[in-house]
Amino acid sequence: MEVLPHEWHFLPKHPEKNIKFYKSILSQEKSIQIENIFNSRDPSIVLYHKFIITGFVSCQDWGQHPSELRILKNYRSPSGSALYYSYYDYMDAFEKVLFIQNKNFSHSWFIMFSREFVGQLPSWFLRWWEMFGSVPQILPDPLQDALRYFDSRYKTSNHRSQFPVILLFFQRYRIHWISKWEYKINTNLLDREFLVKWWDGLRIEQIINQVYRDYPQPIQQPIAHRTRSQSSLDSVQIAGKSSKKLKELAHQLIAHSHQLESEEQVSPTALVASVNHNPIDPFQDSQDPYSGYNLDSD
């Protein structure tokens, strides 16, 4: 692109803050592992990159202020001078390192969270996810069902509740996805279009089984049915009664029995109707959490 420096695909804030600068920041802070995947027939060709998220440095842990500078230890400027970076550079690095393209403008990133990932997701990561993250529409149907179930059972904190459930799902179960971008002209302005697709090599059965192991369905307790006679007998307290009182209770029970027989002759289906109700689905939410997504689209 004529408006950008050679092999740069973002507007530079500083001539020395190139892709290597930002990659070095993420490597030094142990936040990202980037792996080159080469063509087996021609090792000079990079087919795609792996982008493995291992952790985040929070703004609170950075220092007194996000503008506080740290020295970059594993990379120096072309002139040999030391380079410094702030927390703002650290945030930019997550975005800038993904602005790599090949000659055919078909480069893609294989993205996932590391199994060793620890710590919180920072709020600013939401912007990154909107560009490079996955979407429910690309998931196979069984995994979409597992995602819905995870959303209905997962209990999150106030901080994590700000993130899309698919992000929390992918982070917890280390699910891979493929992201890419390409240039596009929108109303005479140069813009990027971000694309995402599913990786068919992922074994979703293991993920689905793990979801249901982590969040087992609650066991429904059977409802004990009691007859009217049992209910009446249970309400009778005979302990400590005199013989006279017991005789009076016996007469009351006989009279009550005659009354029940009369009612059952008039309405023989009364007992069946009293328990003929619609079953309750304990997993049905009052609102579909995915009403905003068209999960049936291609």
Order of alpha helices (4+ residues) and beta strands (2+ residues): alpha-beta-beta-alpha-beta-beta-alpha-beta-alpha-alpha-alpha-beta-beta-alpha-alpha-alpha-alpha
